[in-house]
Amino acid sequence: MLHVVCYMLHDIYSMPYYRYKGTNPDNQTVDGMVQAASPDLAADMLSDQDIAVVSLAEEKVSFRERS
């Protein structure tokens, strides 16, 4: 059981982060970071939040920044 939990935590912490810029439904500029398995999934997540993605790039984040 512990092995399964450790494996799941490894998957969460090994997923990349993506820095994005976009516009919200009010046409205001928004930016931030999301964690996703791929750039396509990151864009889908943002689209689900009504954010039109203008730019999306993988961001290297240290372990300390993740917590």
N, C-alpha and C positions, 0 to 999 in steps of 0.2 A: 504494500500500500504506500509506504513512504517513497518508494522508487517512482510510483505513478505521480505522486504529488510533486516531487522534485522535477520530473520530466515536464509536467504542466507548467511549473514556474519557469523552467528553462525556456519553454516556448514563448511565454509571455515576455520575458526579459530579452529574448533574442529577436523579437519582431522589431523591424526598423521603425524609426520615426520619420515623418515627412513634414517639412515646413511648407505652409501654403499661404497664398494671398488670393483673395477672391472678393466677390461682392455679394451682399445679402439682398433680400427682396426689396429693401428700400434703396438699393443701389449705393449703399455705403461700403467703403473698403474695409475688409476684415482680414486679419492674419492670425496665424497661430501654428500649432503643431498637433498632429494626430499620429497615433500608432496603428499600423496596419501591416498585413502580411505582404502587400504589394502596392505599387502606386495606383493601380486600377481600383483596388479595394479602398484605398484612402480617398480617391476621388468620388467613389460611390458613397462613402460615409458622409462626405461633405455635401454631396448632392442631396442626400436624405435630410440634411439640415438646411436645405434651401440656400446653399452657398454655391455660387457659380465660380468655379476654380479658374484663376488667371495664371497662376504658377504653382508648381508642386515639385519639391526637390527633397531627396533623402537627406536627413540631418544626422550627423554622428553625435550621439549623446552618451556621455560617460555614465557609469553605473551610479555615481553619486547624484547626478542630475535627475535620474529616473525616480529616485525615492522621494 
